[in-house]
Amino acid sequence: MTSVSITQLKVNPMAVLNSADDYPVEIQNRSKIAGYFVGKNLFEKMVNFMEDIEDARAIKNADYKNGTLLEDLEKELGLG
């Protein structure tokens, strides 16, 4: 993992952000981890991954016993 100091971050924040596009960049303050930078592409991948996990969990935990037939739902929504 790439590490940069707070000073390096202040000098050229866009360089740090650009290097964080595919993998997080560790931000250090006095040799201790202060946080992480992630670029746009990596952030979007992380969000999509978390949404997929939540969707899978919702499907697994769904109670289909009291469900609504698709045809009834279409009528209720005025789609049928």
Backbone as CSV, one residue per row, in Angstrom:
resi,resn,N_x,N_y,N_z,CA_x,CA_y,CA_z,C_x,C_y,C_z
1,MET,0.849,-1.174,0.000,0.000,0.000,0.000,0.893,1.235,0.000
2,THR,0.495,2.212,-0.763,1.215,3.476,-0.814,0.907,4.294,0.435
3,SER,1.945,4.914,0.981,1.786,5.776,2.145,2.330,7.156,1.818
4,VAL,1.641,8.179,2.277,2.122,9.548,2.134,1.909,10.275,3.457
5,SER,2.718,11.281,3.663,2.576,12.082,4.883,1.553,13.190,4.645
6,ILE,1.100,13.768,5.721,0.201,14.918,5.632,0.875,16.034,4.824
7,THR,2.174,16.220,5.027,2.908,17.254,4.289,2.863,16.984,2.793
8,GLN,3.107,15.726,2.393,3.043,15.376,0.974,1.632,15.603,0.424
9,LEU,0.650,15.296,1.222,-0.733,15.503,0.815,-1.013,16.986,0.584
10,LYS,-0.511,17.833,1.464,-0.724,19.272,1.331,-0.022,19.830,0.091
11,VAL,1.155,19.301,-0.213,1.940,19.802,-1.346,1.255,19.489,-2.674
12,ASN,0.752,18.271,-2.818,0.150,17.883,-4.098,-1.032,16.931,-3.872
13,PRO,-2.176,17.448,-3.428,-3.315,16.582,-3.127,-3.829,15.813,-4.348
14,MET,-3.782,16.411,-5.534,-4.288,15.714,-6.720,-3.419,14.514,-7.081
15,ALA,-2.122,14.598,-6.875,-1.245,13.457,-7.145,-1.597,12.287,-6.228
16,VAL,-1.867,12.603,-4.965,-2.251,11.557,-4.011,-3.597,10.963,-4.411
17,LEU,-4.545,11.813,-4.749,-5.865,11.332,-5.141,-5.789,10.500,-6.418
18,ASN,-4.993,10.917,-7.376,-4.839,10.144,-8.617,-4.215,8.781,-8.365
19,SER,-3.302,8.704,-7.426,-2.676,7.414,-7.132,-3.607,6.508,-6.326
20,ALA,-4.708,7.058,-5.838,-5.659,6.287,-5.038,-6.826,5.774,-5.875
21,ASP,-6.703,5.805,-7.176,-7.825,5.431,-8.037,-8.147,3.940,-7.971
22,ASP,-7.130,3.095,-7.863,-7.363,1.650,-7.855,-7.045,0.980,-6.522
23,TYR,-6.378,1.695,-5.641,-5.995,1.120,-4.362,-5.881,2.248,-3.340
24,PRO,-6.277,2.049,-2.105,-6.231,3.144,-1.124,-4.805,3.629,-0.861
25,VAL,-4.698,4.889,-0.528,-3.425,5.483,-0.130,-3.526,5.816,1.354
26,GLU,-2.567,5.332,2.089,-2.524,5.559,3.529,-1.962,6.959,3.797
27,ILE,-2.662,7.728,4.605,-2.216,9.061,4.981,-1.671,8.986,6.405
28,GLN,-0.417,9.398,6.563,0.226,9.314,7.875,0.489,10.698,8.451
29,ASN,0.320,10.779,9.755,0.643,11.986,10.503,1.580,11.576,11.632
30,ARG,2.822,12.043,11.560,3.840,11.676,12.554,3.988,10.171,12.679
31,SER,4.086,9.523,11.528,4.318,8.070,11.414,3.171,7.213,11.945
32,LYS,2.009,7.813,12.132,0.818,7.051,12.528,-0.243,7.228,11.445
33,ILE,-1.002,6.183,11.214,-2.040,6.242,10.192,-3.139,7.204,10.635
34,ALA,-3.381,8.211,9.811,-4.433,9.192,10.102,-5.698,8.886,9.316
35,GLY,-5.553,8.204,8.199,-6.709,7.877,7.381,-6.284,7.315,6.044
36,TYR,-7.264,7.161,5.168,-7.018,6.607,3.844,-7.710,7.455,2.796
37,PHE,-7.075,7.602,1.657,-7.676,8.238,0.483,-8.063,7.136,-0.475
38,VAL,-9.256,7.224,-1.034,-9.652,6.333,-2.119,-10.143,7.203,-3.274
39,GLY,-9.800,6.804,-4.479,-10.229,7.534,-5.655,-11.657,7.204,-6.027
40,LYS,-12.176,7.910,-7.007,-13.554,7.765,-7.452,-13.870,6.337,-7.896
41,ASN,-13.016,5.754,-8.734,-13.286,4.405,-9.245,-13.319,3.373,-8.125
42,LEU,-12.349,3.443,-7.238,-12.313,2.498,-6.120,-13.509,2.691,-5.203
43,PHE,-13.862,3.934,-4.922,-15.016,4.206,-4.068,-16.291,3.623,-4.676
44,GLU,-16.495,3.827,-5.977,-17.691,3.298,-6.640,-17.708,1.774,-6.616
45,LYS,-16.542,1.139,-6.793,-16.476,-0.328,-6.699,-16.853,-0.799,-5.295
46,MET,-16.361,-0.084,-4.280,-16.664,-0.447,-2.897,-18.152,-0.306,-2.601
47,VAL,-18.753,0.786,-3.069,-20.185,1.005,-2.849,-20.995,-0.078,-3.554
48,ASN,-20.654,-0.389,-4.795,-21.365,-1.437,-5.528,-21.241,-2.782,-4.814
49,PHE,-20.060,-3.092,-4.309,-19.843,-4.337,-3.591,-20.719,-4.405,-2.341
50,MET,-20.760,-3.298,-1.587,-21.585,-3.279,-0.378,-23.073,-3.397,-0.718
51,GLU,-23.510,-2.753,-1.804,-24.907,-2.863,-2.223,-25.238,-4.295,-2.619
52,ASP,-24.312,-4.981,-3.296,-24.531,-6.380,-3.670,-24.674,-7.261,-2.436
53,ILE,-23.861,-7.007,-1.422,-23.946,-7.778,-0.179,-25.297,-7.544,0.493
54,GLU,-25.734,-6.281,0.553,-27.025,-5.965,1.164,-28.177,-6.593,0.382
55,ASP,-28.096,-6.554,-0.932,-29.144,-7.172,-1.759,-29.220,-8.675,-1.512
56,ALA,-28.061,-9.320,-1.470,-28.029,-10.763,-1.223,-28.596,-11.085,0.152
57,ARG,-28.270,-10.268,1.141,-28.791,-10.482,2.496,-30.307,-10.298,2.533
58,ALA,-30.805,-9.283,1.826,-32.251,-9.036,1.792,-32.978,-10.198,1.129
59,ILE,-32.418,-10.717,0.055,-33.039,-11.866,-0.626,-33.033,-13.085,0.279
60,LYS,-31.919,-13.318,0.952,-31.804,-14.471,1.846,-32.804,-14.391,2.996
61,ASN,-33.029,-13.185,3.526,-33.884,-13.013,4.699,-35.328,-12.686,4.362
62,ALA,-35.650,-12.590,3.082,-37.015,-12.232,2.688,-37.988,-13.351,3.051
63,ASP,-39.181,-12.948,3.461,-40.238,-13.895,3.768,-41.193,-13.926,2.582
64,TYR,-41.080,-14.961,1.799,-41.880,-15.063,0.582,-43.258,-15.677,0.836
65,LYS,-43.526,-16.079,2.060,-44.813,-16.696,2.384,-45.967,-15.722,2.246
66,ASN,-45.733,-14.472,2.594,-46.788,-13.467,2.547,-46.586,-12.507,1.382
67,GLY,-46.001,-12.988,0.315,-45.704,-12.149,-0.836,-46.937,-11.821,-1.662
68,THR,-46.715,-10.990,-2.653,-47.767,-10.570,-3.581,-47.431,-11.114,-4.953
69,LEU,-48.415,-11.625,-5.630,-48.191,-12.105,-6.983,-47.822,-10.933,-7.888
70,LEU,-46.943,-11.181,-8.832,-46.507,-10.139,-9.749,-47.686,-9.522,-10.486
71,GLU,-48.613,-10.345,-10.901,-49.787,-9.846,-11.628,-50.612,-8.890,-10.774
72,ASP,-50.764,-9.213,-9.478,-51.509,-8.348,-8.566,-50.768,-7.027,-8.332
73,LEU,-49.465,-7.108,-8.216,-48.669,-5.906,-8.022,-48.741,-5.005,-9.253
74,GLU,-48.683,-5.596,-10.435,-48.795,-4.814,-11.669,-50.130,-4.083,-11.726
75,LYS,-51.206,-4.775,-11.361,-52.529,-4.139,-11.347,-52.576,-3.000,-10.328
76,GLU,-52.022,-3.257,-9.145,-52.008,-2.242,-8.085,-51.245,-0.993,-8.516
77,LEU,-50.190,-1.179,-9.269,-49.355,-0.062,-9.726,-49.854,0.532,-11.047
78,GLY,-50.895,-0.071,-11.598,-51.442,0.406,-12.870,-50.565,0.068,-14.058
79,LEU,-49.824,-0.999,-13.960,-48.935,-1.392,-15.036,-49.526,-2.518,-15.900
80,GLY,-50.584,-3.116,-15.435,-51.111,-4.278,-16.140,-52.329,-3.987,-16.974
